[in-house]
Amino acid sequence: MTSLASGNATASDNRHPMSIVAFLLVLLIIPALGLAVTFSAEGNTGGAVASGVAGAAFLVGAAAIYATMARRLGHSPLIPDDSDAEKQRYLAEHRR
């Protein structure tokens, strides 16, 4: 997998690219479930089921990304670790 981190890492650049993907998946849950309710009210069962499954898939995908990142990073992917040790580890990994 290629690294999306730039060679010019700054002290405020502490977001992992996959946390952004997971956040976007979380944002997509709301319209998917809204569509499921709307399709259900209109009597369109196929659309309601498809939207519900998409919402569930977004939820499971985001949870899987967050859980994997928590194991690999050793801290919560939602709350960045701004300790000096973490900054030095990050810079050592991504400085080129």
ABEGO torsion letter per residue (X at the ends): XBBABBABBBAABABBAAAAAAAAAAAAAAAAAAAAAAAAAAGBAAAAAAAAAAAAAAAAAAAAAAAAAAAAAGBBAABBBABAAAAAAAAAAABX
